[in-house]
Amino acid sequence: MHGLQWQSGDIHISDEEMKAIMKSAVDTLYRLLWQRDCDPMAYNENLALGRRYTLHWDDPELKVPSRKRSRPK
């Protein structure tokens, strides 16, 4: 991404760049979910590839959403 700009040690990403990053993440997840249901062999190959790249990464964190207000009864 050539549009990244360093200012005071921080990275600034434009709205368009962030949109492209988010769209890529959504498209990738959608493709994996589609493969899980429609092409299990490709799905398992992608999981194996991902495991090789992320073998030494920290485990993902599942953050439980906090409830700010209770639901109506």
C-alpha positions in Angstrom: 0.0 0.0 0.0 1.8 3.1 -1.2 -0.7 5.5 0.5 0.6 4.8 4.0 2.0 8.0 5.6 4.2 8.2 8.6 3.4 11.1 10.9 4.9 11.3 14.4 5.5 7.6 14.5 1.9 6.7 13.7 0.6 5.1 10.5 -2.3 6.8 8.8 -4.5 4.8 6.4 -7.0 6.6 4.2 -10.7 5.7 4.2 -10.2 4.1 0.7 -7.3 2.0 1.9 -9.2 0.8 5.0 -12.2 0.0 2.8 -10.0 -2.1 0.5 -8.5 -3.9 3.5 -11.9 -4.7 5.0 -13.3 -5.8 1.7 -10.4 -8.1 1.1 -11.0 -9.6 4.6 -14.7 -10.1 4.0 -14.2 -11.6 0.6 -11.6 -14.0 1.9 -13.8 -15.1 4.8 -16.8 -15.5 2.4 -14.7 -17.6 0.0 -13.6 -19.9 2.9 -17.1 -20.3 4.1 -18.3 -21.1 0.5 -15.5 -23.6 0.2 -16.4 -25.3 3.5 -19.9 -26.0 2.1 -19.2 -26.4 -1.6 -15.6 -27.5 -2.1 -14.3 -29.2 1.1 -11.0 -30.3 -0.5 -10.1 -26.7 -1.4 -11.2 -25.6 2.1 -9.0 -28.2 3.8 -6.0 -27.2 1.6 -6.5 -23.5 2.5 -6.7 -24.4 6.2 -3.5 -26.4 5.9 -1.8 -23.5 4.2 -3.0 -21.1 6.8 -1.7 -23.3 9.6 1.8 -23.3 8.1 1.9 -19.5 8.0 0.3 -19.0 11.5 2.0 -21.8 13.4 3.8 -19.5 15.8 1.2 -16.8 16.1 -0.7 -16.1 19.3 -4.1 -17.7 19.5 -7.0 -15.5 18.4 -9.0 -13.7 21.1 -12.7 -14.0 21.3 -14.0 -10.9 22.8 -17.5 -11.2 24.3 -19.6 -8.2 23.5 -20.6 -6.2 26.5 -24.2 -5.4 26.9 -24.8 -1.7 27.4 -28.5 -2.0 28.0 -30.8 -4.8 28.6 -33.3 -6.0 26.1 -36.9 -5.1 26.4 -39.0 -7.8 28.1 
